[in-house]
Amino acid sequence: MDKSMLGDLENLPEEDKIRMSAMIDQLQIRDSLRMYNSLVERCFNDCVDSFRRKTLDKQEETCVRRCAEKFLKHSMRVGMRFAELNQGAATQD
């Protein structure tokens, strides 16, 4: 884990730093899974209308691909904006 993520936690005992690092890693994994589940649910609900066959038809496949691309681009942009805001807040301190 990047030491800059620990910020003011440098004064903690090493055991607590390790525990905090593990907690942050778990939160990041949880957030990634939430984002993935949200993507799957949204795109499925928007793109799949029926269960005529086991596989997606061409129209559904195209819709899912576009939906996923938009969702990921949006998530990346939000993440970049959040990082910009955090950077600005950090420089104001």
N, CA, C and O atoms as a CHARMM CRD file, in Angstrom:
* protein
*
  372
    1    1 MET  N      0.84000  -1.17600   0.00000 PROA 1      0.00000
    2    1 MET  CA     0.00000   0.00000   0.00000 PROA 1      0.00000
    3    1 MET  C      0.88000   1.23300   0.00000 PROA 1      0.00000
    4    1 MET  O      1.95700   1.22200   0.59600 PROA 1      0.00000
    5    2 ASP  N      0.44900   2.27800  -0.64700 PROA 2      0.00000
    6    2 ASP  CA     1.15900   3.53900  -0.73500 PROA 2      0.00000
    7    2 ASP  C      1.20600   4.20400   0.63700 PROA 2      0.00000
    8    2 ASP  O      0.17200   4.37000   1.28400 PROA 2      0.00000
    9    3 LYS  N      2.40400   4.58300   1.08000 PROA 3      0.00000
   10    3 LYS  CA     2.54700   5.19500   2.40400 PROA 3      0.00000
   11    3 LYS  C      1.78300   6.50500   2.51700 PROA 3      0.00000
   12    3 LYS  O      1.33200   6.85700   3.60700 PROA 3      0.00000
   13    4 SER  N      1.62400   7.23800   1.41000 PROA 4      0.00000
   14    4 SER  CA     0.90600   8.50600   1.46400 PROA 4      0.00000
   15    4 SER  C     -0.55500   8.30900   1.84400 PROA 4      0.00000
   16    4 SER  O     -1.19500   9.24300   2.32600 PROA 4      0.00000
   17    5 MET  N     -1.09000   7.11900   1.63700 PROA 5      0.00000
   18    5 MET  CA    -2.47800   6.84000   1.99400 PROA 5      0.00000
   19    5 MET  C     -2.64600   6.80600   3.50600 PROA 5      0.00000
   20    5 MET  O     -3.74200   7.04400   4.01500 PROA 5      0.00000
   21    6 LEU  N     -1.57400   6.51200   4.22500 PROA 6      0.00000
   22    6 LEU  CA    -1.68000   6.43900   5.67300 PROA 6      0.00000
   23    6 LEU  C     -1.67900   7.82100   6.31700 PROA 6      0.00000
   24    6 LEU  O     -2.11700   7.97500   7.45700 PROA 6      0.00000
   25    7 GLY  N     -1.18800   8.83000   5.59100 PROA 7      0.00000
   26    7 GLY  CA    -1.23200  10.20700   6.06400 PROA 7      0.00000
   27    7 GLY  C     -0.68700  10.39400   7.45600 PROA 7      0.00000
   28    7 GLY  O      0.49500  10.16000   7.70700 PROA 7      0.00000
   29    8 ASP  N     -1.55300  10.81900   8.36800 PROA 8      0.00000
   30    8 ASP  CA    -1.15000  11.14100   9.74000 PROA 8      0.00000
   31    8 ASP  C     -1.01100   9.90700  10.62500 PROA 8      0.00000
   32    8 ASP  O     -0.83900  10.04400  11.83600 PROA 8      0.00000
   33    9 LEU  N     -1.08000   8.74800  10.07400 PROA 9      0.00000
   34    9 LEU  CA    -1.02300   7.53200  10.88000 PROA 9      0.00000
   35    9 LEU  C      0.40200   7.05900  11.14100 PROA 9      0.00000
   36    9 LEU  O      0.60400   5.99700  11.72900 PROA 9      0.00000
   37   10 GLU  N      1.38100   7.83100  10.71400 PROA 10     0.00000
   38   10 GLU  CA     2.78200   7.43400  10.87200 PROA 10     0.00000
   39   10 GLU  C      3.18200   7.25100  12.32800 PROA 10     0.00000
   40   10 GLU  O      4.12600   6.51800  12.62300 PROA 10     0.00000
   41   11 ASN  N      2.48300   7.90400  13.23000 PROA 11     0.00000
   42   11 ASN  CA     2.83500   7.81700  14.64600 PROA 11     0.00000
   43   11 ASN  C      2.27100   6.57100  15.32000 PROA 11     0.00000
   44   11 ASN  O      2.57800   6.30000  16.48000 PROA 11     0.00000
   45   12 LEU  N      1.46200   5.82600  14.61000 PROA 12     0.00000
   46   12 LEU  CA     0.88300   4.60600  15.18200 PROA 12     0.00000
   47   12 LEU  C      1.92500   3.49800  15.28000 PROA 12     0.00000
   48   12 LEU  O      2.89600   3.48600  14.52400 PROA 12     0.00000
   49   13 PRO  N      1.72700   2.58000  16.19900 PROA 13     0.00000
   50   13 PRO  CA     2.60300   1.40500  16.24900 PROA 13     0.00000
   51   13 PRO  C      2.49100   0.60300  14.94600 PROA 13     0.00000
   52   13 PRO  O      1.46300   0.64800  14.27100 PROA 13     0.00000
   53   14 GLU  N      3.52700  -0.11000  14.61000 PROA 14     0.00000
   54   14 GLU  CA     3.58200  -0.86000  13.34500 PROA 14     0.00000
   55   14 GLU  C      2.40700  -1.83000  13.20500 PROA 14     0.00000
   56   14 GLU  O      1.85000  -1.98000  12.11700 PROA 14     0.00000
   57   15 GLU  N      2.04000  -2.47600  14.28800 PROA 15     0.00000
   58   15 GLU  CA     0.91900  -3.42800  14.24900 PROA 15     0.00000
   59   15 GLU  C     -0.38000  -2.73300  13.84100 PROA 15     0.00000
   60   15 GLU  O     -1.16200  -3.28400  13.06600 PROA 15     0.00000
   61   16 ASP  N     -0.61100  -1.52500  14.35900 PROA 16     0.00000
   62   16 ASP  CA    -1.81400  -0.77600  14.01300 PROA 16     0.00000
   63   16 ASP  C     -1.77500  -0.30300  12.56200 PROA 16     0.00000
   64   16 ASP  O     -2.80300  -0.27800  11.88500 PROA 16     0.00000
   65   17 LYS  N     -0.59600   0.07000  12.09100 PROA 17     0.00000
   66   17 LYS  CA    -0.45900   0.46400  10.67800 PROA 17     0.00000
   67   17 LYS  C     -0.81400  -0.69900   9.76500 PROA 17     0.00000
   68   17 LYS  O     -1.50800  -0.51800   8.76500 PROA 17     0.00000
   69   18 ILE  N     -0.34500  -1.87900  10.10200 PROA 18     0.00000
   70   18 ILE  CA    -0.63500  -3.07100   9.29700 PROA 18     0.00000
   71   18 ILE  C     -2.13200  -3.35200   9.31700 PROA 18     0.00000
   72   18 ILE  O     -2.72500  -3.66700   8.28400 PROA 18     0.00000
   73   19 ARG  N     -2.74200  -3.23600  10.49300 PROA 19     0.00000
   74   19 ARG  CA    -4.17900  -3.46700  10.61500 PROA 19     0.00000
   75   19 ARG  C     -4.96900  -2.44500   9.79600 PROA 19     0.00000
   76   19 ARG  O     -5.92800  -2.80100   9.11100 PROA 19     0.00000
   77   20 MET  N     -4.56400  -1.17500   9.86900 PROA 20     0.00000
   78   20 MET  CA    -5.23900  -0.12500   9.09400 PROA 20     0.00000
   79   20 MET  C     -5.07900  -0.36600   7.59100 PROA 20     0.00000
   80   20 MET  O     -6.02200  -0.18700   6.82100 PROA 20     0.00000
   81   21 SER  N     -3.89000  -0.76900   7.18900 PROA 21     0.00000
   82   21 SER  CA    -3.63700  -1.06500   5.78200 PROA 21     0.00000
   83   21 SER  C     -4.54300  -2.19000   5.29200 PROA 21     0.00000
   84   21 SER  O     -5.09400  -2.11600   4.19400 PROA 21     0.00000
   85   22 ALA  N     -4.69400  -3.22800   6.10600 PROA 22     0.00000
   86   22 ALA  CA    -5.56700  -4.34700   5.74100 PROA 22     0.00000
   87   22 ALA  C     -7.01900  -3.89500   5.64200 PROA 22     0.00000
   88   22 ALA  O     -7.74400  -4.33200   4.74900 PROA 22     0.00000
   89   23 MET  N     -7.44800  -3.02300   6.55300 PROA 23     0.00000
   90   23 MET  CA    -8.82100  -2.51900   6.51700 PROA 23     0.00000
   91   23 MET  C     -9.06200  -1.68600   5.26500 PROA 23     0.00000
   92   23 MET  O    -10.11400  -1.79600   4.63500 PROA 23     0.00000
   93   24 ILE  N     -8.09500  -0.86000   4.90600 PROA 24     0.00000
   94   24 ILE  CA    -8.22200  -0.04200   3.69700 PROA 24     0.00000
   95   24 ILE  C     -8.29400  -0.93400   2.46700 PROA 24     0.00000
   96   24 ILE  O     -9.09600  -0.69000   1.56500 PROA 24     0.00000
   97   25 ASP  N     -7.45700  -1.96600   2.42700 PROA 25     0.00000
   98   25 ASP  CA    -7.49100  -2.91000   1.30200 PROA 25     0.00000
   99   25 ASP  C     -8.85600  -3.58300   1.19600 PROA 25     0.00000
  100   25 ASP  O     -9.38500  -3.73600   0.09500 PROA 25     0.00000
  101   26 GLN  N     -9.42900  -3.98600   2.32500 PROA 26     0.00000
  102   26 GLN  CA   -10.74600  -4.62400   2.31900 PROA 26     0.00000
  103   26 GLN  C    -11.82300  -3.66000   1.83200 PROA 26     0.00000
  104   26 GLN  O    -12.71300  -4.05300   1.07700 PROA 26     0.00000
  105   27 LEU  N    -11.74800  -2.41100   2.25600 PROA 27     0.00000
  106   27 LEU  CA   -12.72000  -1.41100   1.80200 PROA 27     0.00000
  107   27 LEU  C    -12.60900  -1.17400   0.30800 PROA 27     0.00000
  108   27 LEU  O    -13.62400  -1.01400  -0.36900 PROA 27     0.00000
  109   28 GLN  N    -11.39400  -1.14900  -0.21600 PROA 28     0.00000
  110   28 GLN  CA   -11.20700  -0.95500  -1.64400 PROA 28     0.00000
  111   28 GLN  C    -11.76000  -2.13800  -2.43300 PROA 28     0.00000
  112   28 GLN  O    -12.37200  -1.94900  -3.48400 PROA 28     0.00000
  113   29 ILE  N    -11.55300  -3.33800  -1.94400 PROA 29     0.00000
  114   29 ILE  CA   -12.10400  -4.52600  -2.60800 PROA 29     0.00000
  115   29 ILE  C    -13.62600  -4.47900  -2.57600 PROA 29     0.00000
  116   29 ILE  O    -14.28300  -4.75000  -3.58100 PROA 29     0.00000
  117   30 ARG  N    -14.18600  -4.13300  -1.41400 PROA 30     0.00000
  118   30 ARG  CA   -15.64400  -4.05000  -1.29100 PROA 30     0.00000
  119   30 ARG  C    -16.22100  -3.01600  -2.25200 PROA 30     0.00000
  120   30 ARG  O    -17.24000  -3.25900  -2.89900 PROA 30     0.00000
  121   31 ASP  N    -15.56700  -1.86700  -2.33800 PROA 31     0.00000
  122   31 ASP  CA   -16.05300  -0.82600  -3.24500 PROA 31     0.00000
  123   31 ASP  C    -15.95300  -1.25600  -4.70300 PROA 31     0.00000
  124   31 ASP  O    -16.83500  -0.94900  -5.50500 PROA 31     0.00000
  125   32 SER  N    -14.88500  -1.96200  -5.04700 PROA 32     0.00000
  126   32 SER  CA   -14.74000  -2.46600  -6.41900 PROA 32     0.00000
  127   32 SER  C    -15.84700  -3.46000  -6.75100 PROA 32     0.00000
  128   32 SER  O    -16.42000  -3.41700  -7.84000 PROA 32     0.00000
  129   33 LEU  N    -16.14400  -4.34800  -5.81900 PROA 33     0.00000
  130   33 LEU  CA   -17.21200  -5.32400  -6.04700 PROA 33     0.00000
  131   33 LEU  C    -18.57800  -4.64000  -6.15300 PROA 33     0.00000
  132   33 LEU  O    -19.41700  -5.03800  -6.96200 PROA 33     0.00000
  133   34 ARG  N    -18.79100  -3.62700  -5.34400 PROA 34     0.00000
  134   34 ARG  CA   -20.05000  -2.87600  -5.43700 PROA 34     0.00000
  135   34 ARG  C    -20.18900  -2.21600  -6.79800 PROA 34     0.00000
  136   34 ARG  O    -21.25400  -2.25500  -7.41500 PROA 34     0.00000
  137   35 MET  N    -19.10000  -1.60700  -7.26200 PROA 35     0.00000
  138   35 MET  CA   -19.14600  -0.95000  -8.56200 PROA 35     0.00000
  139   35 MET  C    -19.42600  -1.97600  -9.66300 PROA 35     0.00000
  140   35 MET  O    -20.24000  -1.72500 -10.55200 PROA 35     0.00000
  141   36 TYR  N    -18.76200  -3.12000  -9.60700 PROA 36     0.00000
  142   36 TYR  CA   -18.97400  -4.16700 -10.60000 PROA 36     0.00000
  143   36 TYR  C    -20.42300  -4.66000 -10.56700 PROA 36     0.00000
  144   36 TYR  O    -21.05700  -4.80700 -11.61200 PROA 36     0.00000
  145   37 ASN  N    -20.93700  -4.91100  -9.37700 PROA 37     0.00000
  146   37 ASN  CA   -22.32300  -5.38400  -9.25700 PROA 37     0.00000
  147   37 ASN  C    -23.31400  -4.34500  -9.76700 PROA 37     0.00000
  148   37 ASN  O    -24.30600  -4.68900 -10.41000 PROA 37     0.00000
  149   38 SER  N    -23.04900  -3.09000  -9.48500 PROA 38     0.00000
  150   38 SER  CA   -23.90600  -2.01500  -9.97900 PROA 38     0.00000
  151   38 SER  C    -23.88100  -1.96300 -11.50200 PROA 38     0.00000
  152   38 SER  O    -24.91900  -1.79400 -12.14200 PROA 38     0.00000
  153   39 LEU  N    -22.69800  -2.10900 -12.07300 PROA 39     0.00000
  154   39 LEU  CA   -22.54800  -2.12600 -13.53200 PROA 39     0.00000
  155   39 LEU  C    -23.34500  -3.27300 -14.14200 PROA 39     0.00000
  156   39 LEU  O    -24.09900  -3.06600 -15.09300 PROA 39     0.00000
  157   40 VAL  N    -23.18800  -4.46500 -13.60900 PROA 40     0.00000
  158   40 VAL  CA   -23.88500  -5.63700 -14.14800 PROA 40     0.00000
  159   40 VAL  C    -25.39800  -5.45500 -14.04300 PROA 40     0.00000
  160   40 VAL  O    -26.13100  -5.71700 -14.99600 PROA 40     0.00000
  161   41 GLU  N    -25.85300  -5.00800 -12.88700 PROA 41     0.00000
  162   41 GLU  CA   -27.29800  -4.85000 -12.68400 PROA 41     0.00000
  163   41 GLU  C    -27.87600  -3.79400 -13.61500 PROA 41     0.00000
  164   41 GLU  O    -28.90200  -4.02000 -14.25800 PROA 41     0.00000
  165   42 ARG  N    -27.21800  -2.63900 -13.68800 PROA 42     0.00000
  166   42 ARG  CA   -27.73400  -1.55800 -14.52900 PROA 42     0.00000
  167   42 ARG  C    -27.76800  -1.97000 -16.00100 PROA 42     0.00000
  168   42 ARG  O    -28.78500  -1.79900 -16.67300 PROA 42     0.00000
  169   43 CYS  N    -26.67200  -2.50300 -16.49100 PROA 43     0.00000
  170   43 CYS  CA   -26.60900  -2.85900 -17.91700 PROA 43     0.00000
  171   43 CYS  C    -27.55800  -4.01200 -18.24500 PROA 43     0.00000
  172   43 CYS  O    -28.18100  -4.01600 -19.30700 PROA 43     0.00000
  173   44 PHE  N    -27.67200  -4.97700 -17.35300 PROA 44     0.00000
  174   44 PHE  CA   -28.60900  -6.07900 -17.58200 PROA 44     0.00000
  175   44 PHE  C    -30.03600  -5.54800 -17.65900 PROA 44     0.00000
  176   44 PHE  O    -30.78000  -5.88100 -18.58200 PROA 44     0.00000
  177   45 ASN  N    -30.41200  -4.72400 -16.69100 PROA 45     0.00000
  178   45 ASN  CA   -31.78200  -4.19000 -16.68000 PROA 45     0.00000
  179   45 ASN  C    -32.06500  -3.32600 -17.89900 PROA 45     0.00000
  180   45 ASN  O    -33.18100  -3.34200 -18.41800 PROA 45     0.00000
  181   46 ASP  N    -31.07600  -2.57300 -18.36300 PROA 46     0.00000
  182   46 ASP  CA   -31.27000  -1.69900 -19.51800 PROA 46     0.00000
  183   46 ASP  C    -31.25700  -2.44100 -20.84900 PROA 46     0.00000
  184   46 ASP  O    -31.91900  -2.01700 -21.79600 PROA 46     0.00000
  185   47 CYS  N    -30.51800  -3.53700 -20.93400 PROA 47     0.00000
  186   47 CYS  CA   -30.24100  -4.14700 -22.24000 PROA 47     0.00000
  187   47 CYS  C    -30.93400  -5.48100 -22.49900 PROA 47     0.00000
  188   47 CYS  O    -31.16200  -5.83000 -23.65800 PROA 47     0.00000
  189   48 VAL  N    -31.26600  -6.21900 -21.48000 PROA 48     0.00000
  190   48 VAL  CA   -31.82500  -7.55800 -21.69300 PROA 48     0.00000
  191   48 VAL  C    -33.32700  -7.51100 -21.43800 PROA 48     0.00000
  192   48 VAL  O    -33.78400  -7.21600 -20.33400 PROA 48     0.00000
  193   49 ASP  N    -34.08000  -7.81200 -22.49800 PROA 49     0.00000
  194   49 ASP  CA   -35.54100  -7.71900 -22.42100 PROA 49     0.00000
  195   49 ASP  C    -36.21800  -9.06500 -22.22400 PROA 49     0.00000
  196   49 ASP  O    -37.29800  -9.14100 -21.63700 PROA 49     0.00000
  197   50 SER  N    -35.59800 -10.10900 -22.70400 PROA 50     0.00000
  198   50 SER  CA   -36.23500 -11.42100 -22.60300 PROA 50     0.00000
  199   50 SER  C    -35.16400 -12.49400 -22.47100 PROA 50     0.00000
  200   50 SER  O    -33.96700 -12.22400 -22.57900 PROA 50     0.00000
  201   51 PHE  N    -35.61200 -13.67800 -22.24100 PROA 51     0.00000
  202   51 PHE  CA   -34.71200 -14.82500 -22.09700 PROA 51     0.00000
  203   51 PHE  C    -34.99200 -15.85000 -23.18900 PROA 51     0.00000
  204   51 PHE  O    -35.23100 -17.02400 -22.90600 PROA 51     0.00000
  205   52 ARG  N    -34.96200 -15.39700 -24.42800 PROA 52     0.00000
  206   52 ARG  CA   -35.25000 -16.27400 -25.56200 PROA 52     0.00000
  207   52 ARG  C    -34.17400 -17.34800 -25.74500 PROA 52     0.00000
  208   52 ARG  O    -34.46800 -18.46600 -26.16800 PROA 52     0.00000
  209   53 ARG  N    -32.92900 -16.99700 -25.42300 PROA 53     0.00000
  210   53 ARG  CA   -31.82900 -17.95900 -25.56700 PROA 53     0.00000
  211   53 ARG  C    -30.83600 -17.78900 -24.43200 PROA 53     0.00000
  212   53 ARG  O    -30.93300 -16.86400 -23.62600 PROA 53     0.00000
  213   54 LYS  N    -29.87300 -18.71100 -24.38900 PROA 54     0.00000
  214   54 LYS  CA   -28.85700 -18.67300 -23.33900 PROA 54     0.00000
  215   54 LYS  C    -27.88200 -17.51900 -23.51100 PROA 54     0.00000
  216   54 LYS  O    -27.37800 -16.98200 -22.52400 PROA 54     0.00000
  217   55 THR  N    -27.61400 -17.13600 -24.73500 PROA 55     0.00000
  218   55 THR  CA   -26.64200 -16.09200 -25.01300 PROA 55     0.00000
  219   55 THR  C    -27.35300 -14.79700 -25.40400 PROA 55     0.00000
  220   55 THR  O    -28.52500 -14.79800 -25.78200 PROA 55     0.00000
  221   56 LEU  N    -26.62100 -13.71100 -25.30400 PROA 56     0.00000
  222   56 LEU  CA   -27.17300 -12.42300 -25.72100 PROA 56     0.00000
  223   56 LEU  C    -27.26300 -12.37300 -27.23800 PROA 56     0.00000
  224   56 LEU  O    -26.39200 -12.88700 -27.93800 PROA 56     0.00000
  225   57 ASP  N    -28.33600 -11.74300 -27.74500 PROA 57     0.00000
  226   57 ASP  CA   -28.36800 -11.53700 -29.19100 PROA 57     0.00000
  227   57 ASP  C    -27.48500 -10.33100 -29.51500 PROA 57     0.00000
  228   57 ASP  O    -26.98800  -9.66000 -28.61000 PROA 57     0.00000
  229   58 LYS  N    -27.29600 -10.06300 -30.78600 PROA 58     0.00000
  230   58 LYS  CA   -26.36300  -9.01600 -31.22400 PROA 58     0.00000
  231   58 LYS  C    -26.73400  -7.65000 -30.64500 PROA 58     0.00000
  232   58 LYS  O    -25.86100  -6.91000 -30.19200 PROA 58     0.00000
  233   59 GLN  N    -27.99900  -7.32100 -30.65800 PROA 59     0.00000
  234   59 GLN  CA   -28.46200  -6.03000 -30.14000 PROA 59     0.00000
  235   59 GLN  C    -28.18800  -5.90300 -28.63300 PROA 59     0.00000
  236   59 GLN  O    -27.71800  -4.86800 -28.16200 PROA 59     0.00000
  237   60 GLU  N    -28.48900  -6.96500 -27.89500 PROA 60     0.00000
  238   60 GLU  CA   -28.23700  -6.94700 -26.45000 PROA 60     0.00000
  239   60 GLU  C    -26.74000  -6.83200 -26.15600 PROA 60     0.00000
  240   60 GLU  O    -26.33100  -6.08500 -25.26700 PROA 60     0.00000
  241   61 GLU  N    -25.94200  -7.56700 -26.89800 PROA 61     0.00000
  242   61 GLU  CA   -24.49200  -7.53900 -26.70600 PROA 61     0.00000
  243   61 GLU  C    -23.92900  -6.13500 -26.95400 PROA 61     0.00000
  244   61 GLU  O    -23.09800  -5.64900 -26.18700 PROA 61     0.00000
  245   62 THR  N    -24.38500  -5.49500 -28.02600 PROA 62     0.00000
  246   62 THR  CA   -23.94500  -4.13300 -28.33300 PROA 62     0.00000
  247   62 THR  C    -24.37200  -3.18100 -27.22400 PROA 62     0.00000
  248   62 THR  O    -23.59100  -2.32700 -26.80300 PROA 62     0.00000
  249   63 CYS  N    -25.60000  -3.32300 -26.75200 PROA 63     0.00000
  250   63 CYS  CA   -26.11100  -2.47800 -25.68700 PROA 63     0.00000
  251   63 CYS  C    -25.28900  -2.65500 -24.40700 PROA 63     0.00000
  252   63 CYS  O    -24.92200  -1.66800 -23.77000 PROA 63     0.00000
  253   64 VAL  N    -25.00400  -3.87600 -24.03400 PROA 64     0.00000
  254   64 VAL  CA   -24.22500  -4.14700 -22.82500 PROA 64     0.00000
  255   64 VAL  C    -22.82000  -3.55800 -22.95300 PROA 64     0.00000
  256   64 VAL  O    -22.30500  -2.96200 -22.00700 PROA 64     0.00000
  257   65 ARG  N    -22.21200  -3.72500 -24.11100 PROA 65     0.00000
  258   65 ARG  CA   -20.86300  -3.18000 -24.32000 PROA 65     0.00000
  259   65 ARG  C    -20.85600  -1.65700 -24.16600 PROA 65     0.00000
  260   65 ARG  O    -20.00100  -1.10100 -23.47700 PROA 65     0.00000
  261   66 ARG  N    -21.81300  -0.99000 -24.80900 PROA 66     0.00000
  262   66 ARG  CA   -21.89900   0.47700 -24.70600 PROA 66     0.00000
  263   66 ARG  C    -22.19500   0.91700 -23.27700 PROA 66     0.00000
  264   66 ARG  O    -21.60700   1.87700 -22.77900 PROA 66     0.00000
  265   67 CYS  N    -23.09700   0.21500 -22.63400 PROA 67     0.00000
  266   67 CYS  CA   -23.46600   0.53100 -21.26100 PROA 67     0.00000
  267   67 CYS  C    -22.24500   0.40600 -20.34100 PROA 67     0.00000
  268   67 CYS  O    -21.98600   1.28800 -19.52200 PROA 67     0.00000
  269   68 ALA  N    -21.51300  -0.67300 -20.47700 PROA 68     0.00000
  270   68 ALA  CA   -20.33200  -0.89300 -19.63800 PROA 68     0.00000
  271   68 ALA  C    -19.27400   0.17200 -19.90000 PROA 68     0.00000
  272   68 ALA  O    -18.66200   0.67800 -18.96000 PROA 68     0.00000
  273   69 GLU  N    -19.05400   0.51500 -21.15900 PROA 69     0.00000
  274   69 GLU  CA   -18.07100   1.54400 -21.49300 PROA 69     0.00000
  275   69 GLU  C    -18.45600   2.88400 -20.87700 PROA 69     0.00000
  276   69 GLU  O    -17.61300   3.57400 -20.30400 PROA 69     0.00000
  277   70 LYS  N    -19.72900   3.24900 -20.99600 PROA 70     0.00000
  278   70 LYS  CA   -20.19000   4.51400 -20.42000 PROA 70     0.00000
  279   70 LYS  C    -20.03800   4.50400 -18.90100 PROA 70     0.00000
  280   70 LYS  O    -19.58000   5.48000 -18.30800 PROA 70     0.00000
  281   71 PHE  N    -20.42000   3.40900 -18.28900 PROA 71     0.00000
  282   71 PHE  CA   -20.34500   3.29800 -16.83200 PROA 71     0.00000
  283   71 PHE  C    -18.90200   3.42600 -16.35900 PROA 71     0.00000
  284   71 PHE  O    -18.62200   4.14900 -15.40300 PROA 71     0.00000
  285   72 LEU  N    -17.99000   2.73000 -17.02200 PROA 72     0.00000
  286   72 LEU  CA   -16.58800   2.77800 -16.61700 PROA 72     0.00000
  287   72 LEU  C    -15.96800   4.15000 -16.87100 PROA 72     0.00000
  288   72 LEU  O    -15.19500   4.64000 -16.04700 PROA 72     0.00000
  289   73 LYS  N    -16.29600   4.77300 -17.99900 PROA 73     0.00000
  290   73 LYS  CA   -15.79100   6.12400 -18.27300 PROA 73     0.00000
  291   73 LYS  C    -16.31000   7.10300 -17.22300 PROA 73     0.00000
  292   73 LYS  O    -15.56600   7.95400 -16.73500 PROA 73     0.00000
  293   74 HSD  N    -17.57300   6.97600 -16.88300 PROA 74     0.00000
  294   74 HSD  CA   -18.15900   7.84200 -15.86100 PROA 74     0.00000
  295   74 HSD  C    -17.46100   7.62200 -14.51600 PROA 74     0.00000
  296   74 HSD  O    -17.11700   8.58600 -13.83300 PROA 74     0.00000
  297   75 SER  N    -17.25400   6.37700 -14.13900 PROA 75     0.00000
  298   75 SER  CA   -16.60100   6.06600 -12.86600 PROA 75     0.00000
  299   75 SER  C    -15.17300   6.60100 -12.83600 PROA 75     0.00000
  300   75 SER  O    -14.72500   7.12100 -11.81300 PROA 75     0.00000
  301   76 MET  N    -14.46100   6.47800 -13.94600 PROA 76     0.00000
  302   76 MET  CA   -13.09600   7.00500 -14.00900 PROA 76     0.00000
  303   76 MET  C    -13.11000   8.52400 -13.86800 PROA 76     0.00000
  304   76 MET  O    -12.27400   9.09000 -13.16400 PROA 76     0.00000
  305   77 ARG  N    -14.04900   9.18000 -14.52900 PROA 77     0.00000
  306   77 ARG  CA   -14.12900  10.64100 -14.45200 PROA 77     0.00000
  307   77 ARG  C    -14.46000  11.09600 -13.03500 PROA 77     0.00000
  308   77 ARG  O    -13.87300  12.05500 -12.53400 PROA 77     0.00000
  309   78 VAL  N    -15.39300  10.41300 -12.39500 PROA 78     0.00000
  310   78 VAL  CA   -15.74100  10.75100 -11.01500 PROA 78     0.00000
  311   78 VAL  C    -14.52300  10.54700 -10.11800 PROA 78     0.00000
  312   78 VAL  O    -14.24400  11.38100  -9.25700 PROA 78     0.00000
  313   79 GLY  N    -13.79900   9.45100 -10.30800 PROA 79     0.00000
  314   79 GLY  CA   -12.59300   9.20000  -9.52300 PROA 79     0.00000
  315   79 GLY  C    -11.53800  10.27300  -9.72800 PROA 79     0.00000
  316   79 GLY  O    -10.90300  10.71800  -8.77200 PROA 79     0.00000
  317   80 MET  N    -11.34900  10.69100 -10.98200 PROA 80     0.00000
  318   80 MET  CA   -10.37700  11.74600 -11.26900 PROA 80     0.00000
  319   80 MET  C    -10.80400  13.06000 -10.61700 PROA 80     0.00000
  320   80 MET  O     -9.97600  13.77100 -10.04900 PROA 80     0.00000
  321   81 ARG  N    -12.07500  13.37600 -10.69900 PROA 81     0.00000
  322   81 ARG  CA   -12.58100  14.61200 -10.09600 PROA 81     0.00000
  323   81 ARG  C    -12.42800  14.56700  -8.58100 PROA 81     0.00000
  324   81 ARG  O    -12.03900  15.55900  -7.96500 PROA 81     0.00000
  325   82 PHE  N    -12.72800  13.43400  -7.98700 PROA 82     0.00000
  326   82 PHE  CA   -12.57300  13.26500  -6.54600 PROA 82     0.00000
  327   82 PHE  C    -11.10900  13.45800  -6.14700 PROA 82     0.00000
  328   82 PHE  O    -10.82300  14.11700  -5.14700 PROA 82     0.00000
  329   83 ALA  N    -10.18600  12.89200  -6.91800 PROA 83     0.00000
  330   83 ALA  CA    -8.75400  13.05800  -6.64300 PROA 83     0.00000
  331   83 ALA  C     -8.34300  14.51900  -6.76600 PROA 83     0.00000
  332   83 ALA  O     -7.54300  15.00800  -5.96800 PROA 83     0.00000
  333   84 GLU  N     -8.89100  15.22700  -7.76900 PROA 84     0.00000
  334   84 GLU  CA    -8.59400  16.65300  -7.92900 PROA 84     0.00000
  335   84 GLU  C     -9.07400  17.44300  -6.71400 PROA 84     0.00000
  336   84 GLU  O     -8.36400  18.31200  -6.20800 PROA 84     0.00000
  337   85 LEU  N    -10.28100  17.13400  -6.25300 PROA 85     0.00000
  338   85 LEU  CA   -10.82200  17.82800  -5.08100 PROA 85     0.00000
  339   85 LEU  C     -9.99900  17.52600  -3.82600 PROA 85     0.00000
  340   85 LEU  O     -9.74100  18.42200  -3.02200 PROA 85     0.00000
  341   86 ASN  N     -9.59400  16.28100  -3.66000 PROA 86     0.00000
  342   86 ASN  CA    -8.76000  15.90200  -2.51700 PROA 86     0.00000
  343   86 ASN  C     -7.41800  16.60200  -2.57400 PROA 86     0.00000
  344   86 ASN  O     -6.90200  17.05400  -1.55200 PROA 86     0.00000
  345   87 GLN  N     -6.85900  16.69000  -3.75200 PROA 87     0.00000
  346   87 GLN  CA    -5.56300  17.36600  -3.94300 PROA 87     0.00000
  347   87 GLN  C     -5.70800  18.84700  -3.56300 PROA 87     0.00000
  348   87 GLN  O     -4.85600  19.40300  -2.86900 PROA 87     0.00000
  349   88 GLY  N     -6.78500  19.47200  -4.02100 PROA 88     0.00000
  350   88 GLY  CA    -7.02400  20.87300  -3.69600 PROA 88     0.00000
  351   88 GLY  C     -7.22100  21.08000  -2.20600 PROA 88     0.00000
  352   88 GLY  O     -6.71700  22.05200  -1.64400 PROA 88     0.00000
  353   89 ALA  N     -7.94500  20.18000  -1.56000 PROA 89     0.00000
  354   89 ALA  CA    -8.17100  20.27500  -0.11400 PROA 89     0.00000
  355   89 ALA  C     -6.87000  20.07400   0.64800 PROA 89     0.00000
  356   89 ALA  O     -6.63900  20.71900   1.67100 PROA 89     0.00000
  357   90 ALA  N     -6.01500  19.17700   0.15000 PROA 90     0.00000
  358   90 ALA  CA    -4.74400  18.90100   0.83200 PROA 90     0.00000
  359   90 ALA  C     -3.80600  20.09000   0.73800 PROA 90     0.00000
  360   90 ALA  O     -3.04600  20.34600   1.67200 PROA 90     0.00000
  361   91 THR  N     -3.83900  20.81800  -0.35800 PROA 91     0.00000
  362   91 THR  CA    -2.94400  21.96400  -0.52400 PROA 91     0.00000
  363   91 THR  C     -3.44200  23.18300   0.25100 PROA 91     0.00000
  364   91 THR  O     -2.67100  24.10500   0.51800 PROA 91     0.00000
  365   92 GLN  N     -4.72100  23.19100   0.61200 PROA 92     0.00000
  366   92 GLN  CA    -5.28200  24.31700   1.37500 PROA 92     0.00000
  367   92 GLN  C     -4.97500  24.21100   2.86300 PROA 92     0.00000
  368   92 GLN  O     -5.04200  25.20500   3.58700 PROA 92     0.00000
  369   93 ASP  N     -4.64200  23.02100   3.31500 PROA 93     0.00000
  370   93 ASP  CA    -4.37300  22.82000   4.75800 PROA 93     0.00000
  371   93 ASP  C     -3.13100  23.47900   5.21200 PROA 93     0.00000
  372   93 ASP  O     -2.78300  23.39600   6.38900 PROA 93     0.00000
